Amino acid sequence: MTAPADARTVEAPSSPLVHRGTARAVTATWWYTVVALVFFELAVVLVWAGTLLQARLDRGAVLALLVGGLVWILSTAPLLRAYRHGGGDSAALDWRSTLVPLVVAAAYGVTGWSLTGLWVLLVLPLAQSLQLLHWPRFVRARMVLAVTALLAGVLVVDVHTALSEPPLSAHGDPYVAGVFSVLLPLTTVLSLWWWDVLITLDRARVSEARLAATQERLAVATDVHDLQGHHLQVIALQLELAERLLPDDRDAALQQLRAARLSVDEARQGTRDLATRFRAVPLPDELANARDLLRAAGLTVEAVVDVDADSAPASVFGPVIRETTTNVLRHGGGRRARLALTRLDGRWRYEISNDVLVPSLSVTAASPDDAGAPPGRTRQGTGLEGTARRAGDAGGSMEVVAGEDDFTVIVTVPAGAGASAGVPR
């Protein structure tokens, strides 16, 4: 059966928990940040190695500088890990876990200075590693400005003095590697600042979700209190009046008891209606849940949902989707299933079909088409009867088609069906 042109195939996320998707996004952002920082550090080491080779520094010294640079970059991994699990807070520094990476950075700086005589290589590793620690915001801002100024100053000293071996000024463009070194701490701080902003936004999202859930619970509690409080007060008055009338007027007392019983029924129905209202789930989500449930049972599922599915009568189709999905799981078997919710000619049409039937089962059909179904190709039970009743209450109909290779349930409801049609009585 071909879907209307305005329908589209929906691939909703299979995870029932929304926050898991957000957590994956946050984790991906963190790894982007780490890769960027490691790339910046590696680029600085490689640029310095290339610069010193062009300045005709001993190849052994350049190789030692490269190996030491790789060790230093690896030593920053514990600092980055501690920063991530700290969540971007300005927490107290744990020197026991950060002392080794800082010692490695200082040792690499001393090694680089001893091999090249460059002060910038002495300062840069330790300055960069310090930027990966948790500092209060104002401390970090002052530190990065001071470190950037210090690196710029020692770079000028390295270029315009002959203390380096060989002199850095002998290189054609001595400031190229120096600029990378000067900007490395600032780039690192900006990257980590972006991570802190993302963590703050994620925490705000979680807090907003919790606040919304709390407000919804308060709204439910208020509605239940108002509803039950009113009915209980009325019932108490009716029972009190019946107690007073019982000795003198038994008929009037019985009438009050009947009224109290009706009030109990009204309170019970009001509670059901209230629960139904708060349990409402958008139809695209209902279909996505049904699709995921069928896939979990091992079926290959196709889901086609109209772009305006949110406007379909959820009070009718929500229970129908759940009931027919359960029907497929209990009696259908098979390897494939198809779900479709489309709008055509002012009516909403829901269809669910699967490919294999259990021959020993039978169904009580709710349409004339089912009367001619082949023997042993239908399913028995009250579920489809309830589905037909819901569709009928909304002014629609249900059709059951039992073919040779598939079993299909089609529910059609007018687009303007009342919201209360699906509320159980």
N, C-alpha and C positions, 0 to 999 in steps of 0.2 A: 504494500500500500504506500503510495507516494505522499509525502508530507506537503502541506501548502508552501507556497513560495516564501511567505514571511516567517517561516519557522527556521530555526537554526539548531545545530547540534551543540549540546552543552557538555563541557568537560569540567565539572566542578571538582575542586580539590577533594581528595578522598579522606583527608584527615578531618575528624570531627571536631578537633580543637583548633580554634582560630589562632590562639597565641603561639602554637607550634610553628605556623608559617612565619610569624613575625620573628620568633626566636631564630629560625633558619636565616632570615634576612640579616639579623643583627650579627650572627656568626659569620656570614659571608662578608659583611662589611669589615669585621675585625680582620679577617684573613687578607682582604684587599689592603688594609692599612699596614699589616705586618709585611706583606710582600713589597709594598712601596718603600717602607723604611729600610728593609734589607737591601733592596735594589739601590737606594740612595747611598747606603754605606759601602756596598760593593763597588759602585761607580766611583766613589771618592778614592778607594784603595787602588782601583785599576788606573784611574787617571794619574794618580801620583806615581805609580809604577812606570807608566808610559812616559811621564815627564822626566823622571830620573834616568830612564834609559836614554832618552834623547840628550840629556845633559851628560851622558857618558859616565854614569855611576856604575860601579862594579856589578856585574850580572848576579853574582852570588848575594850581594847586599839587596838587590832588587827582589830576588827570589825569596830571601828571608823576610823582606817587607811584605810580600804577597802572602806567604804562609802565615805570618803573624797576623795579618789583616783578617784572614779567614777565621783564625782562632778567636780573634776579638769579636768578629761578627757573630760567631756561634755563642760566645759568652753573653751576648745581649738577649738570647732567647729566654733565660730565666727572668730577666727584668721585664720583658714584654709579657710573659705569662703572668707574673705578679701584677702587672698593671691591668691586664684584662680582668682577672678575677677580683681585683679591687674595685671594679665597676666605675672607675673614674673618680672615686672619692679622694679627698685630700686627707688620707689616713696617715697615721704615724708610720714612719719608715721602719721597716724590719731589717736592721743591719745584718742580722745573721744570715738571711737569704740573699742579700745584695752585696755582701762584702767581697765574695769571690769574683763576681763579674767586674766589680770596680778595681780589684787588684789586677785582674787580667788586663783591663783597659790601661791602667797606669803602667804595667810592665810593657805593654805594646808601645805605649808612648815613649818610654825611656829607650826601648830598643830602636824605634824609628829615629829618635834624636841621635842616638849613638852611631847609627849607620850613616845618617845623612847630614847631621848637624842642623836640621831644620827645626826651629822652635814650634812651628805650626803643627808638626807631627807629634811633638811632645804634648801639646795641649789638647789636640782634637779628640783622641780616643776617650780620655776621661771626661772631657766636657760633653761629648755625645752620650756616653753612658749615664751621666748624671741627669740628662734630660728625660730618661726613661723611668725615673723614679716618681713616686707620688709626692708632689709638693703642693702646699697651699697656693692658690691662684696668684696672689700677689708676689709670693716668693719665686714662683716659676717665671713670671713676667720679668722681674728684675734679673733673675739668673740668666735667662736667654739673651737679654740685652747686654749684660755684662760679658757673657761668653762670646757673643758676636763681636763686640768691640775689642775684646782681647785677641781673638783670632785675626781680626783685621789688622790690629797693631803688630802682632808677631809676623804676619805675612809681609808687611812692609819692611820689617827688620830683616827678614830672610832674603827678600829681593835686593835690598840696597846695602847689604853687608856681605862680606866674603867669608862668613863663618861656616857656611855650608860646604860640603865636599861632594861633588864639585860645586862651584858657586851657582845658585839658582838663577842669577842674572844672566848666565851664559845661555840659558834656554831662550828660544825665539819668542815665546809668549809666556812668561813665568807666572802670570796672574790667572791663567786658565784653571789649573788645579787648585790654586788658592781660593778662587771664588766659590768653587764647589765646597771646599772645606768651611769657609766662612758661613755659607748659607745652610749647611747641613743641620746644625742645632735648631735654627729657626724653622726649617721645613719639618723637622721632627715634632716640634712643639705644635705647629699648626695641624699636623696629621692627628696627633693625640688629642688636641682640642676638638677636632671634628668627631672623634670617637666619644669623647665625654659628652658632647651635645647629643649624639645619637642615643647614648645610654640614658641621659636625662629625659629625652622624648619617649623612650620605651617605658621608663618607669612612670612617666605621666600617663601614658596609654593604659598601663596596667591599673594605675590608681583610678583613672576615669572609668574603666570597666568595672572595678570593684564598687565604686560609688554608684554607678548605674544599677548594678545588681542590688545594692543596699536600698536604693530608692525604690526599686521595683518591689522588694520585699516589704518595705514600709507601705507602699501603695496597696499591696495585697492584704497586709494586716489591717489597714484602715478600712478597706472595703469589707473584709470578713467581719470586722468588729461592728461596722454600721449595719450590715445585713443581719447578722445573727443577733445583735443587740436589739434591733427593732422587733424581729420576730419573737425572740424569747420574752421580751416585755409584753407583747400582745398575748402570747400563749399563757403567761403567768396571770394576766388579768382575766383571760377567759376561764382558766381553771379556777381562779378564786371566785369568780362570779358563779360558775357551775356549783362550787361547793356551797355557796350561800343559798342558791336556789333549790338544791337537792331536797332538803326537808319539806318544802312547801310546794314546789312546782317541778316535778320530775321531767316533764316534757321540755320546759325551758332549760333545765340543767343539761339534758341530753343534747339540746340544740347548741349550747355553748361548748360541750365536749366535741361535737362534730366540727364546730368552727375551729376549735383548738387543733383538731387533727388536720384540717385543711391548712391551717397556719404552719404546721410541721411540714406538710408536703411542699408548701410554698418556700419555706426556708431551705429544704433539701434541694428543690429545683433551682433556687437562686444560687446555692453553693455550686451546683453542677455548671450552671451557666457561667458563673464567675471563673471556675477552674478552666472551662473550655476557652474563655476569652484570653486567659493568661497563658494557655498552652498553645496558642496559635503559632504555627510555623509557616514561613513563606513557602509557597508551592515549589519554586525552584529548589529550595533546600530539601523539601520532602522528596522530590524526584531524585536529587543527588544522593540522599540517604538510601532510598530504595535501590538505586543503581549500585551503590557500594555494597549493600547487603547482599544483593544477588551475585555480585562479583566475588564476594567473600565465600559464597557457596559454590564457586567454581564455574559460574556461567559467564559467557561472553555477552556483554550487555551493550545495546545501543540506546542512547537517550536523546530524544528530540523534543525541545521545549520552545514554545513560542516566545518571541521577544517581549510580549506583553503578558506573560504568565502571571505576574504579580497581581494583575487585575481580575484573574479568574476567582470564582467563589471558593475560597480556601476551606470554609466550613463544610462544603460538600466534598470537594476533591481530596482534602487531607485524609479523612478517614477511609475514603475509597482507595487511595494509593496504598495506605498501610494494609488494608484488608486484602487487596488483590496481590500485593507483594507476598504477604504471608501465605496466600493460597498457592502461589507458584512454588514457594519453598516447601510447603507441606506435600503437595500432590503432583507438582509439575515434573520435577527432575529435568533431564535434558541438558543441553550444552549451551544454549543461547536464549536470550530474551530481548524483548524490545519494549521500550516505554516511550510514549508520545503524548504530549499535551499541546493541542493546536486549537486555533480559533478559525471558524469557517461559517460564513453566513449568519453572524449574530449568535452563534452557539459555540460553547466550548466542548471539545471532544477529547476524551482521555482514552487511550488504548494501551493495553498490556498483553503481550503474547509470548509464549514459549513453545519449544519445538517438540517435546516428548511428553506423552501422557501415560498414566498408569491405567491399563485396561480395566481393572476391577473397580474403578471408582466411577461415580455418577454425579451429576449436578442437577439441582432443581433450577430450571431456567426461569428467567423473568421476562422473556420475550417470545413471540410466536416462532422466531427463527430457531429457537432451541428445541422446539417440539419435534423437529425433523432430524435432530442430531443422531448420528449412528449409535447403536447400542454399545455400551461399554466405553464410550468416548467422552463422558461427562463426569462432573465431580459433585458429590453429595455434600451438603452441609448448609448451615445457616448463614455463613459468611457472605455468599453471593446474594442470598435473599435479603440480608441487611443492606448490601450495596444497592440492590434494585430499589429497596424502600427509600433509601436516602435520595437516589436520583429521582424517584417519583415525587417525593415531598418537595423537591426543588423545581418540579415541572419538567423534568427530563426523563430519560429512559436508559435502560441497560440492555445491551445485546451480547449474547454469547455465541461465538462461532467456533465449533469444534470441527476442524478439518482433519485430513489424513495425517498431516505432519506437524500441525501446530494447534494450539488452543488459545483463543483470543477473547478478551473481555473488553467491550467498548461501552463507555458511559458518556452520554451526551446531555448537557445541561444548558439552559438558556444563559446568555451572558449577563442578564440582569437578575439572576437568582438571588433570593434573599440570603442575608448572612446567617440567619437563624435556622436555615433548612437542615444543616448538618448537626444541630444540637440534639443529643439523645433525649427522649422523653421518658 
